[in-house]
Amino acid sequence: MSIISVSQLKYIYPGTNNPAVDGVSFEINEGDYCAIVGANGSGKSTVARLICNLLSPSEGRISISKDISIGMVFQSPKDQIVSGIVSRDTAFGPQNLKLPKSEIELRTIECLNIVDLLQKANYSSMALSLGQTQKLALSGILAIWPKVIILDEAVAMLDPAARKSIFDFLKYWNRHGNTVIHITHDIDAIKESKRVIGLEKGTMFFDGKTTDFLNNKKHLLHITGPELPAVDKKKAAAKIIKKETSFAFKNVFYCYDNDDKSSVKNVNFKLKKGSLTALTGPSGAGKSTILELAAGLLKPDSGEVTGRDFPSLALQNSSDAVFETFAADDVAFGLINKGIKGDELKLRVKAAMDSVNLSFDEYKDKPVSRMSGGELRRLALAGIIVLDKDVMLFDEPTAGLDGKSKYDVMKLLRSLADSGKTILYSTHNHAEAAFADREITIKQGVIEKDTLYDADYSVAQDKNTLDVLEPPPVINMLKSFRHSAVALSGAKRKRKYPVDFIHPSLRFILFMGIFVCALAFKSFLGIGTMLAVSVVYSLLCGFSLKKYAKNCIKVLPYLLIIAVFQLIFHPAVPGEVEYINWGWFVLTPSKLLFSLATLLRTWAALGCISAFFVSTPEYDFIEGLRVILKPFELIKIPVRYFVVILEIIFRFIPILVDEAGVIVKTQILRGAMRKTKGKLSRIKAFMPLIVPLVIQTIKKAEALSDAIIIRCFR
């Protein structure tokens, strides 16, 4: 029985002339397992968003049977996360469905277990790797129990074991009468399906059984691309072992916020000039951390990163690494920072874009907001290749690309290595790892295998010496962004303090009582008492006296300015002693006491606020507020909407902080913001963030709006 009918569907993105989807017609039956395939930019994701009513057709019609719920896992997983805590994000959809609390908890546990994230249920969603974020996005959609699930490249960033686990679940899900639509370039994902719909430049070229599609070599080659040849690692080792070392790690350790579970431990390797090295390992093993340490975005806790200069790095999440309005401008950004302009700038940008199959003439003026996920990835690669560094790093460079584009990117990396560049890239793809001269496998932050040293060759001592590379001071800004994003997202604290044992609603009432009293008392006895109460409250919340004192000192200059105005404008008590009388400036005991009271009152309130937000993560704040406002539901005031909006605001703030960090990373990697000594330099360093952050804010707001709609918020 047909449950989704698409008839003569057409869609043209605003500001463009060519339709992204043009005259597409098909029907999806109940219980189908369908793969929608096609090259990057063929219209696959647009069709999915049209079916989910996230876009409205320019022409044509979509009919969906009644009582058919549709869930979609987005191509960019970060865009789909609504809550700052892993378990609360999965629970968001079931809460919108107004299910009983026991059912919500059961679905949350089941869905997190399906994607192997149950052990991270209380983690901050901002602290997950990109592969783990993709799992969380899938978990959140599974929790609403949709009859139709659409996956837009939803396993592209997962390791083989995780992908197999998801495929096994999807088969189980489909056997129980549910419908699966998988938008993919992946041959393994296609093989799991029963039916294939092929798209090319917005039109359909195939609709039939998967077996028929796989037996058609022309169609298959169109999706998978040519096969990459495997390299004999022993023979490759014999050639590259004697080459000059261009970059090295020596006894490198790194931990995120003293979390041993997400660390790099005693990593040692040397990269040889002109070699192509694959970095492999499961999601969350430490691959991206190693690459960021190598690029100078992180500073090792101990050990040395050595080379002649920091390498360039193409980040894993390419959609966040592109921030200019037009494609050619984004590629040119790094060269402009190096002072290159005119004909040389144009020629180098053209060469870089053409090398990743983004024709300069066709794409130079194309808005990045209108580029597909695969096109954005190729654009991000061009922005790094154009810098022409001797050592280049690529984090999952082919994730989300169609087979032909994957093949072209891997051949491009090989040509760069053959020209004398040193290339290191991370991958989950066995064929891509086999294509490299060397494979380094990471597991739980430790090198488990290195084919260069697995071969029976002694490592010759290098004659050349490399410099110890020190990251630029601006990475402290990155560290602040990362800490702020995780803290704002509301991760659980490792240690319990007395206030943590109080129910969130009572915690909220306690805070409001102390805060209001701190501001309300006028007598010095009352103010002094509330200051003492605020200090005790801070200690009970786990907010140290040292931090309390630092916060008080930080605001002191501003309070002194306010005090000056109070001394000028606050009226004196008639007949009291005047210490100073300079016309309009009169200093009296009552004025001094009033200014001192303001200072102490502010310190009491400040300590109270700081302690409350340190001890009350987002989920406790929302839960406490929900309980306190519950009586208003009895008089039909829509409290739920206010609480959800507040929860989204809590989620959006760390998203923007994280986004600012990604923009800083990208600008550092492209030669900007490396010299930030002194306050003026730090202020200048923030200036390039403004326009990209505004653009990304709009994009993230739109994405978050789509996310809450697809998660059943009505």
N, C-alpha and C positions, 0 to 999 in steps of 0.2 A: 504493500500500500504506500502510495506517495505521500510523504509528509512535508517535503519542501519542493516547490515548483518554481523554476526560474525561466522566464520567457523574454527573449529578445532584450536582454539586460545591457544597458549602456551607461557608462559613467565617465564624465569629464571633470577632472580636478579644476577648481577655480584658478584662473590665470594661465591655463594651458589650452592648447588647440586640439591636440591629438587625444582621442579617448583612451583611458586606461583599460576599459572593458568595452567591447564593441559587439553587440548582437549575440551574446552568450545565452544559450538555452539548455537546460537539463533538469532532471528530476532526481531527487534523493528519496529512496524508499526506506521504510522503517526497518532497522536492522542492517542497513548497508555499512560496509567498511570501505570507504572511498578515499583514494589518494588524488589530490589535485596537484598536478605537476606542471612544470614549465621553467623557463630560464628566468633570471632576475629581471624584474620589470615587466613580466608577462601579464600581470593583473590578478595573480592568485590571491594575495592578501586583500586587494580591493574587493573581490568577489566575496570573501569571507566577511568583511566588515559590512558589506551591503546586506548579506543574509542576516547578520546580527542587528541590523537597523542602526548601526553606528554611522552609516552614510545613507543618503537618499538617492535613488537612481535618477540619472538624467533622463533616461527613457527606459521602457520595459516594465516588467512586473515581477514581484516575488510573492508567492503565496505560501503560507506556513499553516499547517493544521492546528486546530485548537488544542490547548493543553500540551503543546510540544515546547518544552523548555530547551534553550540553547545556551551552552557555555563555550567560551572561546579563550584559549591560551594565546596571548599576544606574542609577536615575534621578539619584542624587546621585553624581557621578563621584569625588569625594574619598573616598567610603566604600570604593571598590574598589581604591585604590592600596595595595600591600603593601610595596614597597621604596622607599627614599629616593632611588634613582637611576633615571632613565628607562629605560635599557637593562636594568637588573637587574629592574625591575618586569615588563617584557614577558617576560623569561626565566623568571620565577617558575613559571608554569604548566608549560612544557616541562621544567623541572628536576624538578617533582613527577611528571611522566610518566616520569622516568628515561631520557630520550632521550640519545643520544651528544652529546658536547660540540659537535661540528661541526654537528649538526642544530639544537641549541639556538641557536647563534650565527646560523645561516642563518635560522631562523624569527624571531629577534629583529630582524635587519636587514630582512627582508621586511615584517614587520608594522609596524615603525616607519616604513618607507618608504611603506606604504599610507596611513597617517594623516598623512604629511608631518611626522614628528617625528625623522627619522633624524639631522638636523643638531643635535638637542638630546639625543642619546643619553647623553651624559655629564653632563647637567644634573641638578641637584637637582629631584626631583618636586615639592617644596614651592615652587619658584620659577616654576612654570608658571602661565599664566593659567587661568581656569576652563574656557574653551573648549579650551585645549591639554590640560588634565587630562581632559576628556571624550574627546579623541582617544587619550590614553594608556590610559584604561580600556578602550576598544575594542580597542586594540592588544594588551593583555594577554589578552583573551578570544580574539581571532583566533589568537594564538600556540598555543593548545591544540588548534586545528584541530577545533572541535566539528562534529558532523553537524547539530546544530540550534543556531542562534544567536538569542537573544531580546534585543531592544534596547528598553529602557524609556526612551523619550524621549531616546535616545542621541545625537541631533544637535541638540537644542533650543538649545544655546549656541554653535553653530558658524556662521560666516559662510557666505553662499550658495556661494562657490567650494568651501569645504571640504565642505559638505553634498553638493554635486554629486559631488565626488570619492568620498565614502563611498557614495552611492547607486550610482554606477557600479561600485564594487567589489562591493557587495551583489548587484547583478544578475549580475556575473561569478561570484560565489560560488554563487549559486542555479543558474545554468546548468550548473554542474559537479555537480549532484545534491544540493547541501546545502539545508537548510530554514531559512527566515528567518521569524521572528515579530517584527513591529515594533509595539510599543505606542506609539501616537502620536495627536496632534491635528492634525498638520501635513498640509495638503492635498497638498503635493508628495510627502511620504513615502507617503501613501495611494495616490497615482497610480502609484507604483513597484510596488505589490503586485498580486497576481492575485486575491486573495480578501480579504474584509472580514468580521470578526466584531464586531458592535456590542453594547456593554454599556450599561445604564442602571440605576443604583441596584442593582447586583449581579445583574441579570438580563439575558438576551440579548434584543435586539430585532431583530437582523439576522445572517444568516449566508449569504453568497452571493458572487457574482462582483463584483469591484471596479467593473466597468462598470455593473452594475445599481445598485450603491450610489451611484455618482457621478451616475447619471441620475435618482435619486430626490431631488428638491429638498428635501423635508422632512428626510430623513436627512442630506443634505449640509449644510443650514443648521444642523442640530443640532450638527454637529462644527465647521464653519468659522465659524459666527456670521455676522452681517450684514457686508457689505463696508464698509470705511472709505472715506470720500470723500477724494480727493486735493486738496490745497490748491495754488493757483497761487502759486508762490514769489515771483514778481515783484510781484504784487498785495499779497501779505502783507508783502513788504519795504517797499513804499511806506507801509504803515500803521504798521509797528512801528519803522521807522528813526528816526522823530521822537519816539518815546516815551522816557521817562526810563530811564536806565541804572540797574539795581538791583544788578548784580554784574559783575566784570570780571577777566580775566587780562591781565597786562602783562609781556611778555617772560619767561615762566615756563620755566625749565629744571629738570628733575629726572632723576636717574639712580639706579637701584637698585644700591648697592654699586659704583659706578663702572663699571657694565656698560652700555656705549653701546647695546647691542642692545635693552635694555628701558628706554628713556628717553623723556622728553617734552622736545622741543626748541623753544625760542623760540615758545611758544604765546601768541597774542593773540586775545582776543575780548571782546565786551561782550554781556551778556544784558539784554534790554529788558523792562521791567515789563509783565506781562500777555501775554507771548509764550510759545509752545510750540516748543521747539527739540529736534531729534533729533541725537544724536551717533552717527555711523556709522563703519565701518571694519572691517577683518578682525580675527580673533581675535589678541590679543597686540599690537595696534597702539598701545595706550596709553589706551584709553577709560576703563577703570576707574581707572587712575592719575590721569587728569585729574579725575575725579569725587571721588576721595579727597583730592587736593590742594585742590579747591574746598571740601570739607567740613571741612578742617582736620585730617585724619587723617595727612597727610604735609606736610612743610615743604619748600618749593621750595629748590633749591640756589641759585638766583638768580631775580630777577624778583619781581613782587608779585601777590598775590591780594587784591582789594579788594571791599568791600561794606559794608553796615551791620551785618551779623552773618553768622556762618557758616551756610550753608544746612543743611537736614536732608537725609539721604541714605538711600535704601532700598538695601541691599547686594545684590549679584548673587546670592550663594548664600543664598537665603532660609531654608533649613533650619538654617543655622548662626546666623542672625540672630534666631531665636526661641528664648528660653531659659527662660521662665517655665513653670510646670506647666500652667496653664489659659489658654485663649485670651484672655479678657477681661483677665486680670492682665497678660499680655504687652503688650497694647495700652495699658493704663493706666500702664505703667512710667515713660514719659517725663513724663506729666502729674504723677505723684506726686513726681518729682524737682523739678518746678516748684512744688510745694506746693499743688497743686489736689486737692481731696477732696470728699466728700459728693455731693450731687445734681449739681453741675456736672461732677464727674469721671465719674459714670455717664452723663450725657447726652452728653458729648463722646465717650466710648468707644463708646457705642451708635451715634452718628452716623457715626463713622469705620468701624466694623465693617459697618454697613448700607450705607455708600457703596461697599464692595468686595464686596457681595453675600455677606457672612457674617452672616446674621441674628443680631443680638445675643441674642435670646431662645433661639435654637436652639444657638448656638455658645459662649455666654459661659462655660459650665462644662465645655466639651469639652476633654479632655486634648490638648495639642499633639502628644503622641506617637501619637495615633490619627487625626491629620489627614493627608490626602493631600498630595503635593508641591504640587499646585496650590492647595490650601486654605492651606498654610503660606505660599506666596508672597503670597496675598491678605492673610493675617494680618500679614505683615511690612510690606506697604504700608500697612495700617491703622495700624500702630504709628508710622509716619512722618507720615502725613497728619494724625493726631490732634494733632500738635505745632503745626499751623497756622502754620508759618514763611512768610515772604514769598517766599523762594526755596527750591524743592524740587528735589532731584535723585533720579533713579531709574535704577539700573543694571540693564538688561535686565528691566524690570518685568513683561513678559508671558511670559518663558521658562517653558515647562512648563505654561502655561494652555491650556484648551480654547478653541475659537474664540469662543464666546459670552462667556467671561470676558475674553479678550483685547480684544474689542470694548468691553466694559463698562469695562475699565481705561483704555483709550485715550480713551473718551468722558469718563471721570472726570478724566483729565489735562487734557482740553480745557476742561471746566467749571471746573477750578481756575484755568487761565490766563484764562478769560473773567471770573473773579471778581477778577482783578488779581494773582494769584500768578505768579511767574516759574518756569517749568518747563523743566528740561533732563533728557532721558532718553537712554540708549544703546539701540541696537537693531540687529539684523541683518536685520530684516524690511523689505522694500521698501515695502509698503503702509503700515506704521507710520511710516516716514521720510517718505513722501509726504503723510501726514496732518498733519505738523508745519508750522508757519509758516516754519520755517527748518531747514536741514540743514547741519551741520558735519561734514566727513569727515576722519578721522584716518588717516594711513598712516605706519607706522614713527615714531610720536611727533611727526609734523609735520602741521599743518593743510593738507590737500591741496585742500579746497574749502569755501567758506562761501557759501551762496546769498544771504545778506543783502548781502554785498559783491560777489557776482558780478553782482547787479542794478545797473543804471546809476543809482545814487543816491549822492550825496555824503553822507558821515557828518557829521552836524551835531555841533558841540561841545556836550557836555553842560554844563548850567548847574550841576547838582549835583555835589558832590565826594563820593567814597567813601573810607572809612577803609581803611588797609592792615591786613589781618587777620592776627594772629599766632596760630598754633596753640597750644593749651594745653600746659603742660609734660608732661602725661601721655603725649603722643605719643612721648616718649623711651622709655616703657615698651613702646609698640607696636613701636618700632624694635628694642628689645632682643629682644622675642618673635620678630620676623621674622628677625633675624640668627641667633638661637639655633635656630629651626626649620630654617633652611637649613643651618647648620653641623652640627646633629645629624643631618640627613638624609644628610650625607656627600658633598657636592659636591666635584668635583675642584678642586685648587688650580691657579691660573693659572701659578705658577712651580714648577719642579722643584728639589728639594733632594736632597743625596746619599742620604739614607735612602729616598727615594721609588723609587730604582732597585733596592732590595733586594726580593726576593720576600716577599710578605706573611707566609709562615710563618717565614722567617728574621728578619723585622722583629719578629714576635711573640716569638720566642726571645730576640732581643737585648734587647728591652724587659724581659722577665721576668728575664733574667740581671742587668741593671743594677738593677732594682727590688729583687730579693731580696738582692743583695749590699749595696745601700744600707741595708737594714734589718738585715742579719746581722752586719756588722762591728762590733766593740766597741772596738777601739783607735782612738785619735784619728788615727793615721796612715791606717788603713783607711777611717775615716769621711771624713776630708779628701780622700783619694784618690777616693772614690766621689762626693763632692760635685763635685770637678773633672770627673770622668767624666760626671756628670749635666749639667753646664754644657756640655761639648763635645757631648754627645748632643743636647741641646736646640738648639744652633746647627746641627748637621747635619740636624735635623728641621725647621728653619725657624722655631723658637720663639725669638724675640729675647730678649736679656739684659734688656731693659727690661721685657718682660712677665714674665719669670722673677722679676725683682726685685719687681715689683708684687704678684705672687702670694705671694711670701715675706713682704712687709710686711702683706698682708691677713690672713695666718694668725698673724702674730706675737702679737697680743693673746691669742689662744686658747692659743698655746704658752706664753706667760708665765704664764697661769693654771695650766696643767698643771705648769709649773716650780715654782710656789709649793707645789702639793700634793706634788711630788717632794721639795722641800726639807724639808717637814714629815714625810713618811712614809718616805722612803728612809733605811735605816740608815746611820749613820756608821761609818767604819773605826776600830776600837779604837785609842786612843792618838794619833790625829791632832790637829792644831791645831784649836781651835774659835774661829772669828772672832766668832760671836755665840752666846750660850746664854741663851735666854729660856724656860726650863722645857721645854715641848714643842717649841719651835722652836730647833733647833741648826743653825748654818751652818758647814760644814766644806769643805775643798778637794775631797774626793771627791764631796760632794753637788753642789757647783757644776759640777764636771766632768761628772757624770752628767746634769745638766739641760742643759748646753751640748751634750753628745753627742746628747741627744734632739732638741734644736733643729736641729742640723746634719743629723742623720739624716733628720728630717722634711723639711727643705728639699731634700735630695738626692732623696728619694722623690717629693716633690711636683713638682719640675722634670721628673723622669723621666716621671711620669704625664701631666702637661700636654703635654709634647713628643710623647708617643706618640699621644695622642688628637687633637692638632693635625695630625699627619702621617699618621694612619691612619684614613681614612674607613671608614664602616660596611662597605662591600663588601670592602675589604682585610682588615678585622678578621675578618669571617666567613670569607673565603677562607683566611686564615692559620690560623684555628682548625680549619677543615675538614681541612686538610692534616695538622696536628699530631695531630688525633684519629683520623685514618684507620686507624692500626694497631688501634684498639679495635674496628673493624668486623669484624676477623678473628676476634674472640672473641665475635661476635654481640651486642655492646653497641649499642643503637640510637642511634648518634651523630647521625644525620641529624635525628632529632626534636629533640634538644637544640639543634642548630645552627639549625634553622628557628624554634624558639621564641625563641632569642636574636635572630634576625633580625627577628622580629615585634616583640619588645620594643624593638629599635633603631628600628623604624618607628613604634611607638606613642608613644614619648616625644616626637618632634617633632610628631606629630599633636596631642597634648595641649597642647604649647607653642603651636602654631598656633591651636588651639581657644581657648586663653586669650586670644590676640590678637584673635580674632574677637569674643569676648564683651566685651573692653575696647572695641573699635571700636563695637559696638552700644550699650554703655552711654554712651560719649562722645556718640554721635549722639543719644541720648535724654536728654541733659542731666546725666549723672552723671560724676564723676571729673575734672571740668574744673579744679578747684582742688586742686592737690597740691603745695603749697610746704612744705618741711620734712619730716623723717623721719616724724613722726606722721601727717601728711596722706598720705604715700605708703603707710604701713601701712594706714590707713583705706581707701585706694583699692583695696587688694587684697581687702578683706573682701567686697565684693559679688561677687567672682569665685568664692568657695568653693562655694556651693550650685549655681549654674549649671554650674560646671566638673565637679562630681561627677555631675550629671545627664548632661552631655555625655560624660563618661568612660564611663559605662555604655552610652550610645547608640553611641559610637564602638567600644567593645569588641564589642558585638553585631554592628555593621556589619563590623568587621574579621574576626570569626569567619565571617560569611557570605561575605566576600570570599575567604578562603583555601579554604573549602569549594568555592566555585564555580570556583576555580582549581586544582582537582584534588588538593588536599592531603588525603591519607587516612592 
